[in-house]
Amino acid sequence: MTSEESARLFVGGTEVARYVVDPALDARHGPRPYLHPVRTLGGTVVTDALPADHVWHLGASLAVQDVNGTNLWGGRTYVRDVGYTWRADHGRIAHTGWSERSADRLAHRLEWRDPHGAVLLTERRRLAATPLAGDLSAWRLDVDYALSAPAGQDVRLGSPATNGRPDGAGYGGFFWRAVSVEPASVFSASATGEEAVNGSDEPWIALRGTGPDGRAYTLVFAGLGDGDRWFTRTAMYPGVGVAFAFEHPVTIAADARRQGQHTVVVADGALDSATAAALAANLT
């Protein structure tokens, strides 16, 4: 597979996502595989990529800003007592081979590499698109992965927050940059709004937005791992993430693995809290 070629995911014959496997991007944008555009079954686009405000935001992807000192998120690096700084520390998350390719499932192998091409982590990742039963126009995306540290070397995962930035900026992990032409809103079972939901460990959270076509959509996220926290933004831009190191660094011990499994329901329409909760309850 050459640069900018992509795989696609389908639900019942409807294309719902494009997976860009080997993007031809400037190193400062954190090149990595990403999903964009992701669509509802009704065709509304619910991801953004290369937006002017944060060019390194790439649809839905896995990315961490500090992996043993390598920036795999893109953009400037947050340096303690200095702030955001452009540094020559950008690596790449590279596709190395397919394990499975079908209309509704993709599985492949990846390497998380430092600026010199040395392997920091190896990964096995699987994406699956599944229709949801019932009256709603909705489907679910499952993202499963295992990150493995090399023998003889611990791998530390950090974030701007762990490197000294205040204000709940513990981003880095599975991140979904949404798109909304009207102000988006975020909520959970017990809280509403960016400040209330950011940093929480609720079982699920939801983001409501308006796509470029003017139609409403709702995303319901579930699947925090042990120690993970939700990262949310609606004021500056619409986005939701599973943050690996929201307050404290996380270490993958030498020759050990970190596994994750996250689910996103992609629904047409502006769902209320009760409907979102009911959907989340069935995400097993």
C-alpha atoms as a printed R data frame, in Angstrom:
    type eleno elety resid chain resno       x      y      z
1   ATOM     1    CA   MET     A     1   0.000  0.000  0.000
2   ATOM     2    CA   THR     A     2   1.465  3.358 -1.029
3   ATOM     3    CA   SER     A     3   1.084  6.762  0.597
4   ATOM     4    CA   GLU     A     4  -2.398  8.209  0.771
5   ATOM     5    CA   GLU     A     5  -4.052  4.974 -0.323
6   ATOM     6    CA   SER     A     6  -6.761  3.926  2.042
7   ATOM     7    CA   ALA     A     7  -9.003  1.130  3.173
8   ATOM     8    CA   ARG     A     8 -12.726  1.556  3.727
9   ATOM     9    CA   LEU     A     9 -15.297  0.294  6.195
10  ATOM    10    CA   PHE     A    10 -18.889 -0.526  5.243
11  ATOM    11    CA   VAL     A    11 -22.102 -1.215  7.130
12  ATOM    12    CA   GLY     A    12 -24.716 -3.036  5.087
13  ATOM    13    CA   GLY     A    13 -23.237 -1.808  1.824
14  ATOM    14    CA   THR     A    14 -22.961  1.818  3.014
15  ATOM    15    CA   GLU     A    15 -19.475  3.261  3.274
16  ATOM    16    CA   VAL     A    16 -19.092  4.720  6.765
17  ATOM    17    CA   ALA     A    17 -15.365  5.390  7.081
18  ATOM    18    CA   ARG     A    18 -12.144  5.795  5.153
19  ATOM    19    CA   TYR     A    19  -8.960  4.623  6.841
20  ATOM    20    CA   VAL     A    20  -5.857  6.477  5.660
21  ATOM    21    CA   VAL     A    21  -3.073  4.039  6.439
22  ATOM    22    CA   ASP     A    22   0.119  5.759  5.306
23  ATOM    23    CA   PRO     A    23  -0.501  9.504  4.991
24  ATOM    24    CA   ALA     A    24   2.029 11.656  3.156
25  ATOM    25    CA   LEU     A    25   2.283 14.361  5.815
26  ATOM    26    CA   ASP     A    26   4.891 16.719  7.168
27  ATOM    27    CA   ALA     A    27   6.618 15.092 10.156
28  ATOM    28    CA   ARG     A    28   5.404 17.975 12.343
29  ATOM    29    CA   HIS     A    29   1.817 16.780 11.843
30  ATOM    30    CA   GLY     A    30   2.504 13.428 13.513
31  ATOM    31    CA   PRO     A    31   1.984 11.069 10.538
32  ATOM    32    CA   ARG     A    32  -0.142  8.100 11.601
33  ATOM    33    CA   PRO     A    33  -3.062  6.041 10.340
34  ATOM    34    CA   TYR     A    34  -6.408  7.753 10.854
35  ATOM    35    CA   LEU     A    35 -10.104  7.482 10.078
36  ATOM    36    CA   HIS     A    36 -11.517 10.315  7.963
37  ATOM    37    CA   PRO     A    37 -14.090 10.942  6.785
38  ATOM    38    CA   VAL     A    38 -16.291  8.999  9.172
39  ATOM    39    CA   ARG     A    39 -19.990  9.263  8.312
40  ATOM    40    CA   THR     A    40 -23.354  8.469  9.821
41  ATOM    41    CA   LEU     A    41 -25.543  6.019  7.941
42  ATOM    42    CA   GLY     A    42 -27.357  9.072  6.620
43  ATOM    43    CA   GLY     A    43 -24.119 10.393  5.129
44  ATOM    44    CA   THR     A    44 -23.268 13.186  7.585
45  ATOM    45    CA   VAL     A    45 -19.510 13.636  8.073
46  ATOM    46    CA   VAL     A    46 -18.570 13.550 11.783
47  ATOM    47    CA   THR     A    47 -14.752 13.857 11.705
48  ATOM    48    CA   ASP     A    48 -12.338 16.609 10.765
49  ATOM    49    CA   ALA     A    49  -8.751 16.300  9.548
50  ATOM    50    CA   LEU     A    50  -5.985 18.855  9.093
51  ATOM    51    CA   PRO     A    51  -8.169 21.704 10.457
52  ATOM    52    CA   ALA     A    52  -6.651 25.176 10.431
53  ATOM    53    CA   ASP     A    53  -6.799 25.524 14.227
54  ATOM    54    CA   HIS     A    54  -4.833 22.285 14.891
55  ATOM    55    CA   VAL     A    55  -3.464 20.968 11.619
56  ATOM    56    CA   TRP     A    56  -2.154 17.801 13.314
57  ATOM    57    CA   HIS     A    57  -5.652 16.684 14.347
58  ATOM    58    CA   LEU     A    58  -6.368 13.736 12.070
59  ATOM    59    CA   GLY     A    59  -9.928 12.444 12.267
60  ATOM    60    CA   ALA     A    60 -10.033  9.497 14.676
61  ATOM    61    CA   SER     A    61  -6.621  8.101 15.565
62  ATOM    62    CA   LEU     A    62  -4.263  6.878 18.261
63  ATOM    63    CA   ALA     A    63  -1.575  9.398 19.162
64  ATOM    64    CA   VAL     A    64   0.454 10.377 22.238
65  ATOM    65    CA   GLN     A    65   2.474 13.569 22.565
66  ATOM    66    CA   ASP     A    66   5.253 12.137 24.737
67  ATOM    67    CA   VAL     A    67   6.486  8.576 24.148
68  ATOM    68    CA   ASN     A    68   9.908  8.382 25.789
69  ATOM    69    CA   GLY     A    69  10.443 11.963 24.633
70  ATOM    70    CA   THR     A    70   9.122 11.502 21.079
71  ATOM    71    CA   ASN     A    71   6.127 13.565 19.956
72  ATOM    72    CA   LEU     A    72   3.718 11.275 18.093
73  ATOM    73    CA   TRP     A    73   0.764 13.673 18.395
74  ATOM    74    CA   GLY     A    74   2.077 16.418 16.147
75  ATOM    75    CA   GLY     A    75   2.358 20.150 16.650
76  ATOM    76    CA   ARG     A    76   4.450 21.855 19.285
77  ATOM    77    CA   THR     A    77   5.690 19.952 22.333
78  ATOM    78    CA   TYR     A    78   4.816 21.168 25.816
79  ATOM    79    CA   VAL     A    79   8.035 21.730 27.780
80  ATOM    80    CA   ARG     A    80   7.911 22.178 31.536
81  ATOM    81    CA   ASP     A    81   8.501 25.785 32.656
82  ATOM    82    CA   VAL     A    82   8.720 26.857 29.002
83  ATOM    83    CA   GLY     A    83   5.390 26.076 27.321
84  ATOM    84    CA   TYR     A    84   4.679 24.882 23.808
85  ATOM    85    CA   THR     A    85   7.836 24.777 21.722
86  ATOM    86    CA   TRP     A    86   8.652 23.589 18.236
87  ATOM    87    CA   ARG     A    87  11.186 20.785 18.550
88  ATOM    88    CA   ALA     A    88  12.706 18.250 16.175
89  ATOM    89    CA   ASP     A    89  11.137 15.418 18.173
90  ATOM    90    CA   HIS     A    90   8.368 14.191 15.890
91  ATOM    91    CA   GLY     A    91   8.062 10.511 15.158
92  ATOM    92    CA   ARG     A    92   5.721  8.415 13.033
93  ATOM    93    CA   ILE     A    93   3.237  5.605 13.636
94  ATOM    94    CA   ALA     A    94   3.802  3.379 10.629
95  ATOM    95    CA   HIS     A    95   1.699  0.617  9.090
96  ATOM    96    CA   THR     A    96   3.841 -2.493  8.605
97  ATOM    97    CA   GLY     A    97   1.396 -5.133  7.374
98  ATOM    98    CA   TRP     A    98  -2.201 -6.316  7.138
99  ATOM    99    CA   SER     A    99  -3.657 -9.141  9.196
100 ATOM   100    CA   GLU     A   100  -7.232 -8.839  7.907
101 ATOM   101    CA   ARG     A   101  -9.086 -6.758  5.339
102 ATOM   102    CA   SER     A   102 -12.810 -7.088  4.721
103 ATOM   103    CA   ALA     A   103 -15.771 -4.774  4.216
104 ATOM   104    CA   ASP     A   104 -16.458 -4.417  7.937
105 ATOM   105    CA   ARG     A   105 -13.131 -5.332  9.574
106 ATOM   106    CA   LEU     A   106  -9.551 -4.156  9.285
107 ATOM   107    CA   ALA     A   107  -6.602 -5.455 11.273
108 ATOM   108    CA   HIS     A   108  -2.957 -4.558 10.901
109 ATOM   109    CA   ARG     A   109   0.470 -4.261 12.496
110 ATOM   110    CA   LEU     A   110   2.168 -0.969 13.263
111 ATOM   111    CA   GLU     A   111   5.382  0.493 14.672
112 ATOM   112    CA   TRP     A   112   5.607  3.631 16.812
113 ATOM   113    CA   ARG     A   113   8.941  5.139 15.744
114 ATOM   114    CA   ASP     A   114  11.146  7.947 17.038
115 ATOM   115    CA   PRO     A   115  12.520 10.731 14.769
116 ATOM   116    CA   HIS     A   116  15.406  8.476 13.713
117 ATOM   117    CA   GLY     A   117  13.197  5.516 12.843
118 ATOM   118    CA   ALA     A   118  13.960  3.442 15.934
119 ATOM   119    CA   VAL     A   119  10.985  1.415 17.166
120 ATOM   120    CA   LEU     A   120   9.497  2.618 20.456
121 ATOM   121    CA   LEU     A   121   6.436  0.341 20.469
122 ATOM   122    CA   THR     A   122   4.885 -2.279 18.240
123 ATOM   123    CA   GLU     A   123   1.124 -2.444 17.887
124 ATOM   124    CA   ARG     A   124  -1.617 -4.748 16.684
125 ATOM   125    CA   ARG     A   125  -4.844 -2.899 15.868
126 ATOM   126    CA   ARG     A   126  -8.319 -4.005 14.784
127 ATOM   127    CA   LEU     A   127 -11.210 -1.842 13.555
128 ATOM   128    CA   ALA     A   128 -14.728 -3.174 13.138
129 ATOM   129    CA   ALA     A   129 -17.948 -1.536 11.876
130 ATOM   130    CA   THR     A   130 -21.242 -3.073 12.981
131 ATOM   131    CA   PRO     A   131 -24.888 -2.082 12.467
132 ATOM   132    CA   LEU     A   132 -27.053 -1.456 15.527
133 ATOM   133    CA   ALA     A   133 -30.447 -3.110 15.806
134 ATOM   134    CA   GLY     A   134 -33.493 -0.970 16.513
135 ATOM   135    CA   ASP     A   135 -35.163  2.134 15.197
136 ATOM   136    CA   LEU     A   136 -32.155  4.450 15.342
137 ATOM   137    CA   SER     A   137 -30.026  5.215 12.323
138 ATOM   138    CA   ALA     A   138 -26.742  4.255 13.982
139 ATOM   139    CA   TRP     A   139 -23.708  2.000 13.765
140 ATOM   140    CA   ARG     A   140 -20.813  1.186 16.081
141 ATOM   141    CA   LEU     A   141 -17.087  1.388 15.579
142 ATOM   142    CA   ASP     A   142 -14.883 -0.858 17.721
143 ATOM   143    CA   VAL     A   143 -11.202 -0.025 18.067
144 ATOM   144    CA   ASP     A   144  -9.031 -2.710 19.692
145 ATOM   145    CA   TYR     A   145  -5.269 -2.518 20.054
146 ATOM   146    CA   ALA     A   146  -2.275 -3.872 21.942
147 ATOM   147    CA   LEU     A   147   0.852 -1.758 22.405
148 ATOM   148    CA   SER     A   148   3.984 -3.766 23.184
149 ATOM   149    CA   ALA     A   149   7.217 -2.433 24.636
150 ATOM   150    CA   PRO     A   150  10.502 -3.900 23.417
151 ATOM   151    CA   ALA     A   151  12.506 -6.322 25.529
152 ATOM   152    CA   GLY     A   152  14.830 -4.519 27.893
153 ATOM   153    CA   GLN     A   153  13.217 -1.070 27.702
154 ATOM   154    CA   ASP     A   154  10.331  0.508 29.585
155 ATOM   155    CA   VAL     A   155   8.254  2.991 27.563
156 ATOM   156    CA   ARG     A   156   6.830  6.060 29.291
157 ATOM   157    CA   LEU     A   157   3.652  7.686 27.974
158 ATOM   158    CA   GLY     A   158   3.146 11.325 28.938
159 ATOM   159    CA   SER     A   159   1.012 14.329 28.068
160 ATOM   160    CA   PRO     A   160   1.205 18.123 28.274
161 ATOM   161    CA   ALA     A   161  -0.418 17.826 31.699
162 ATOM   162    CA   THR     A   162   2.208 15.412 33.009
163 ATOM   163    CA   ASN     A   163   4.861 17.768 31.612
164 ATOM   164    CA   GLY     A   164   3.492 20.738 33.540
165 ATOM   165    CA   ARG     A   165   0.597 22.227 31.584
166 ATOM   166    CA   PRO     A   166  -2.426 23.148 33.767
167 ATOM   167    CA   ASP     A   167  -6.135 23.305 32.822
168 ATOM   168    CA   GLY     A   168  -6.877 19.637 32.234
169 ATOM   169    CA   ALA     A   169  -4.790 19.262 29.077
170 ATOM   170    CA   GLY     A   170  -3.955 15.601 29.665
171 ATOM   171    CA   TYR     A   171  -4.644 14.586 26.087
172 ATOM   172    CA   GLY     A   172  -3.076 11.722 24.207
173 ATOM   173    CA   GLY     A   173  -4.441  8.253 23.419
174 ATOM   174    CA   PHE     A   174  -7.475  7.483 21.280
175 ATOM   175    CA   PHE     A   175  -8.677 10.861 20.002
176 ATOM   176    CA   TRP     A   176 -11.656 11.840 17.847
177 ATOM   177    CA   ARG     A   177 -11.514 15.282 16.231
178 ATOM   178    CA   ALA     A   178 -15.116 16.018 15.397
179 ATOM   179    CA   VAL     A   179 -16.577 18.620 13.058
180 ATOM   180    CA   SER     A   180 -19.534 20.848 13.884
181 ATOM   181    CA   VAL     A   181 -20.828 23.937 12.118
182 ATOM   182    CA   GLU     A   182 -22.804 24.849 15.236
183 ATOM   183    CA   PRO     A   183 -21.381 24.755 18.775
184 ATOM   184    CA   ALA     A   184 -21.105 21.130 19.891
185 ATOM   185    CA   SER     A   185 -22.185 19.889 23.308
186 ATOM   186    CA   VAL     A   186 -20.831 17.093 25.480
187 ATOM   187    CA   PHE     A   187 -22.508 15.207 28.302
188 ATOM   188    CA   SER     A   188 -22.402 12.044 30.382
189 ATOM   189    CA   ALA     A   189 -24.901 10.299 32.632
190 ATOM   190    CA   SER     A   190 -24.168 12.729 35.461
191 ATOM   191    CA   ALA     A   191 -22.583 15.845 33.959
192 ATOM   192    CA   THR     A   192 -22.978 18.315 31.112
193 ATOM   193    CA   GLY     A   193 -20.424 20.574 29.501
194 ATOM   194    CA   GLU     A   194 -16.717 20.505 28.705
195 ATOM   195    CA   GLU     A   195 -15.439 21.482 32.139
196 ATOM   196    CA   ALA     A   196 -17.645 18.997 33.989
197 ATOM   197    CA   VAL     A   197 -16.901 16.032 31.732
198 ATOM   198    CA   ASN     A   198 -13.206 16.641 31.022
199 ATOM   199    CA   GLY     A   199 -11.012 14.448 33.199
200 ATOM   200    CA   SER     A   200 -13.885 12.251 34.376
201 ATOM   201    CA   ASP     A   201 -14.008  8.469 34.343
202 ATOM   202    CA   GLU     A   202 -17.699  8.116 33.489
203 ATOM   203    CA   PRO     A   203 -18.663  4.811 31.814
204 ATOM   204    CA   TRP     A   204 -19.707  6.727 28.704
205 ATOM   205    CA   ILE     A   205 -19.872 10.239 27.300
206 ATOM   206    CA   ALA     A   206 -21.634 11.685 24.251
207 ATOM   207    CA   LEU     A   207 -20.972 14.551 21.869
208 ATOM   208    CA   ARG     A   208 -23.742 16.198 19.856
209 ATOM   209    CA   GLY     A   209 -22.806 18.218 16.802
210 ATOM   210    CA   THR     A   210 -23.989 19.504 13.444
211 ATOM   211    CA   GLY     A   211 -22.285 18.207 10.334
212 ATOM   212    CA   PRO     A   212 -21.212 20.248  7.312
213 ATOM   213    CA   ASP     A   213 -24.527 19.289  5.685
214 ATOM   214    CA   GLY     A   214 -26.434 21.022  8.501
215 ATOM   215    CA   ARG     A   215 -27.762 17.762  9.964
216 ATOM   216    CA   ALA     A   216 -27.417 16.823 13.626
217 ATOM   217    CA   TYR     A   217 -25.464 13.812 14.782
218 ATOM   218    CA   THR     A   218 -24.486 12.207 18.096
219 ATOM   219    CA   LEU     A   219 -21.395 10.224 19.051
220 ATOM   220    CA   VAL     A   220 -21.482  7.975 22.127
221 ATOM   221    CA   PHE     A   221 -18.079  6.876 23.455
222 ATOM   222    CA   ALA     A   222 -17.391  3.986 25.829
223 ATOM   223    CA   GLY     A   223 -14.436  1.873 26.846
224 ATOM   224    CA   LEU     A   224 -12.082  3.626 29.266
225 ATOM   225    CA   GLY     A   225  -9.216  1.425 30.369
226 ATOM   226    CA   ASP     A   226  -7.883  1.222 33.902
227 ATOM   227    CA   GLY     A   227  -6.564  4.675 34.790
228 ATOM   228    CA   ASP     A   228  -7.835  6.321 31.579
229 ATOM   229    CA   ARG     A   229  -9.802  9.581 31.682
230 ATOM   230    CA   TRP     A   230 -12.018 11.375 29.186
231 ATOM   231    CA   PHE     A   231 -10.518 14.385 27.427
232 ATOM   232    CA   THR     A   232 -13.171 16.711 25.989
233 ATOM   233    CA   ARG     A   233 -13.257 19.983 24.105
234 ATOM   234    CA   THR     A   234 -16.221 21.955 22.758
235 ATOM   235    CA   ALA     A   235 -15.313 25.648 23.170
236 ATOM   236    CA   MET     A   236 -12.086 25.783 21.151
237 ATOM   237    CA   TYR     A   237 -13.015 22.885 18.875
238 ATOM   238    CA   PRO     A   238 -15.169 19.729 19.110
239 ATOM   239    CA   GLY     A   239 -13.274 16.653 20.209
240 ATOM   240    CA   VAL     A   240 -13.312 13.660 22.541
241 ATOM   241    CA   GLY     A   241 -10.429 11.473 23.608
242 ATOM   242    CA   VAL     A   242  -9.510  8.564 25.817
243 ATOM   243    CA   ALA     A   243  -6.518 10.032 27.648
244 ATOM   244    CA   PHE     A   244  -3.854  7.545 28.728
245 ATOM   245    CA   ALA     A   245  -1.872  9.947 30.954
246 ATOM   246    CA   PHE     A   246  -4.355 12.603 32.008
247 ATOM   247    CA   GLU     A   247  -2.640 13.438 35.313
248 ATOM   248    CA   HIS     A   248   0.269 11.027 35.701
249 ATOM   249    CA   PRO     A   249   2.671  9.338 33.274
250 ATOM   250    CA   VAL     A   250   1.969  5.711 32.411
251 ATOM   251    CA   THR     A   251   4.713  3.171 31.841
252 ATOM   252    CA   ILE     A   252   4.545  0.095 29.641
253 ATOM   253    CA   ALA     A   253   7.126 -2.163 31.196
254 ATOM   254    CA   ALA     A   254   9.775 -3.820 29.045
255 ATOM   255    CA   ASP     A   255   8.355 -6.768 27.126
256 ATOM   256    CA   ALA     A   256   4.832 -5.982 28.423
257 ATOM   257    CA   ARG     A   257   1.659 -4.891 26.620
258 ATOM   258    CA   ARG     A   258  -0.966 -2.199 27.082
259 ATOM   259    CA   GLN     A   259  -4.338 -3.178 25.642
260 ATOM   260    CA   GLY     A   260  -7.319 -0.991 24.856
261 ATOM   261    CA   GLN     A   261 -10.837 -1.460 23.537
262 ATOM   262    CA   HIS     A   262 -12.989  1.544 22.728
263 ATOM   263    CA   THR     A   263 -16.412  1.778 21.109
264 ATOM   264    CA   VAL     A   264 -18.058  4.731 19.390
265 ATOM   265    CA   VAL     A   265 -21.723  4.777 18.357
266 ATOM   266    CA   VAL     A   266 -22.224  7.031 15.333
267 ATOM   267    CA   ALA     A   267 -25.852  8.121 15.152
268 ATOM   268    CA   ASP     A   268 -27.928 10.433 13.008
269 ATOM   269    CA   GLY     A   269 -29.862 13.048 14.972
270 ATOM   270    CA   ALA     A   270 -29.475 14.807 18.320
271 ATOM   271    CA   LEU     A   271 -29.942 12.068 20.907
272 ATOM   272    CA   ASP     A   272 -31.042 12.861 24.441
273 ATOM   273    CA   SER     A   273 -29.276 11.588 27.553
274 ATOM   274    CA   ALA     A   274 -31.677  8.681 28.112
275 ATOM   275    CA   THR     A   275 -31.200  7.378 24.570
276 ATOM   276    CA   ALA     A   276 -27.422  7.757 24.777
277 ATOM   277    CA   ALA     A   277 -27.414  5.903 28.103
278 ATOM   278    CA   ALA     A   278 -29.484  3.078 26.635
279 ATOM   279    CA   LEU     A   279 -27.077  2.743 23.722
280 ATOM   280    CA   ALA     A   280 -24.071  2.745 26.029
281 ATOM   281    CA   ALA     A   281 -25.620  0.055 28.233
282 ATOM   282    CA   ASN     A   282 -25.621 -2.313 25.281
283 ATOM   283    CA   LEU     A   283 -22.010 -1.729 24.255
284 ATOM   284    CA   THR     A   284 -20.513 -4.983 25.452
